[in-house]
Amino acid sequence: MALASIFEKIVGANTNIAFMAYDGSKAGPDGADVRIEVKSPIAVAYLAQAPGELGLARAYVSGHIDVHGDMYTLLDRMWNITTNDLTLAEKVDAVRALGTKPLLMRVPPPPQEMRRSTLARLGSRHAKQRDAEAIHHHYDVSNRFYEWVLGPSMAYTCAVFPREDATLEEAQYTKFDLVARKLDLKPGMRLLDVGCGWGGMVMHAAREYGVKALGVTLSRQQAEWAQKAIVDAGLQDLAEVRFMDYRDVPEGDFDAVSSIGLTEHIGKDQLAGYFAGLYGKLRPGGRLLNHCITRPTSTEKTINKGGFINRYVFPDGELESAGYLISMMENTGFEVRHEENLREHYARTLKFWCDNLDDNWEDALQEVGQGTARVWRLYMAGCIVGFERNKVQLHQVLGVKLDREGGAHVPLRPSVDWP
């Protein structure tokens, strides 16, 4: 059995994907617009060590597999494929074709992979030092790289598209404004934005609503970038971003708390403490807007320790269902007033980011190197498929801290529409 045919069986024979391998073999349709090139025996070794998604990812990130054509198209065609079971005869043929050397070769994972042993040395999952390292791994890549991928808004969370033809910048503005309107921000209020990224929500609240806004992030690079952007915008009297764990914020009695893209990093066992901590930061009548990626149901695993995303993108990241998060908010004391799913909006957001990366590909290679750039290309394209196929969702949940008499301090109907 030729090497290309083996990979075709692993990926799937009816996917309209062509294969070519270092042994000169080819498989798949001649006219396919997407081709996978197996460039060396190390690619085979990676797949032998970790059959399926992780092995293929390691081979691609390290450059021992190349993808010719659009990455999103490739992953869309492979979306429900892991590793097809070969018959015994096919396995025997495969071993004969490969020889024993690639199968016995032990190669280390690419350096972009976060090792479990590295995290274990930093304490139990979601200990402060370990969380800081996980955030550093993903967010302290390069501010310049993020500027190319995210665009001028520097918003690394799901945008909200008001129209089919809206630009990414319009959609990110709409997202921040939607959060602000749900929180009913008004001049003079105090906002805490946890996991604030590069300060987009903090600056929006200060600039558009006259709110005194504090943002905190575990990424030093984000905090430094955000503080400079705040000064450049002349918002330093209202806005501030600190390099700080949200659990260490000393201030309290905020009018509103926004959490946009942080809950994914909290962990199931820490959610009760997370929501209780945010609840304690609010004055009576204060509101929390929680915006995060979720699982479609509560039956799936919250974390895939051996998966590509957990190893390369979000170490220790965990996703819950919207229903579970709502129940945790309610158990903490929040009254939930509104919820919506923005799944399709995140798929659209990711398409813009993928296009931005492709447009700046050569610069990105120079800035962060081939391995990191490939991690991002693979991760973002795969996430588009995940949101489109309802493998993951994005929910905003609005909660309020009632006063002692049970008052929510909200109008009978919102004064403006929430899309």
Stockholm file with secondary structure:
# STOCKHOLM 1.0

chainA/1-419         MALASIFEKIVGANTNIAFMAYDGSKAGPDGADVRIEVKSPIAVAYLAQAPGELGLARAYVSGHIDVHGDMYTLLDRMWNITTNDLTLAEKVDAVRALGTKPLLMRVPPPPQEMRRSTLARLGSRHAKQRDAEAIHHHYDVSNRFYEWVLGPSMAYTCAVFPREDATLEEAQYTKFDLVARKLDLKPGMRLLDVGCGWGGMVMHAAREYGVKALGVTLSRQQAEWAQKAIVDAGLQDLAEVRFMDYRDVPEGDFDAVSSIGLTEHIGKDQLAGYFAGLYGKLRPGGRLLNHCITRPTSTEKTINKGGFINRYVFPDGELESAGYLISMMENTGFEVRHEENLREHYARTLKFWCDNLDDNWEDALQEVGQGTARVWRLYMAGCIVGFERNKVQLHQVLGVKLDREGGAHVPLRPSVDWP
#=GR chainA/1-419 SS CCHHHHHHHHHCTTSCCEEEETTSCEESCTTCSCEEEECSHHHHHHHHHSTTHHHHHHHHHTTSEEEESCHHHHHHHTTTCSCCCCCHHHHHHHHHHHCHHHHHCCCCCCTTSCCHHHHHTTCSTTCHHHHHHHHHHHHCSCHHHHHHHHCTTCCCSCCCCSSTTCCHHHHHHHHHHHHHHHTTCCTTCEEEEESCTTSHHHHHHHHHHCCEEEEEESCHHHHHHHHHHHHHTTCTTTEEEEECCGGGCCCCCEEEEEEESCGGGTCGGGHHHHHHHHHHHEEEEEEEEEEEEEBSSSSSCSCCTTSHIIIIICTTCCCCBHHHHHHHHHHHTEEEEEEEECHHHHHHHHHHHHHHHHHTHHHHHHHHHHHHHHHHHHHHHHHHHHHHTTSSEEEEEEEEECCTTCCCCCCSSCSSCCC
#=GC SS_cons         CCHHHHHHHHHCTTSCCEEEETTSCEESCTTCSCEEEECSHHHHHHHHHSTTHHHHHHHHHTTSEEEESCHHHHHHHTTTCSCCCCCHHHHHHHHHHHCHHHHHCCCCCCTTSCCHHHHHTTCSTTCHHHHHHHHHHHHCSCHHHHHHHHCTTCCCSCCCCSSTTCCHHHHHHHHHHHHHHHTTCCTTCEEEEESCTTSHHHHHHHHHHCCEEEEEESCHHHHHHHHHHHHHTTCTTTEEEEECCGGGCCCCCEEEEEEESCGGGTCGGGHHHHHHHHHHHEEEEEEEEEEEEEBSSSSSCSCCTTSHIIIIICTTCCCCBHHHHHHHHHHHTEEEEEEEECHHHHHHHHHHHHHHHHHTHHHHHHHHHHHHHHHHHHHHHHHHHHHHTTSSEEEEEEEEECCTTCCCCCCSSCSSCCC
//
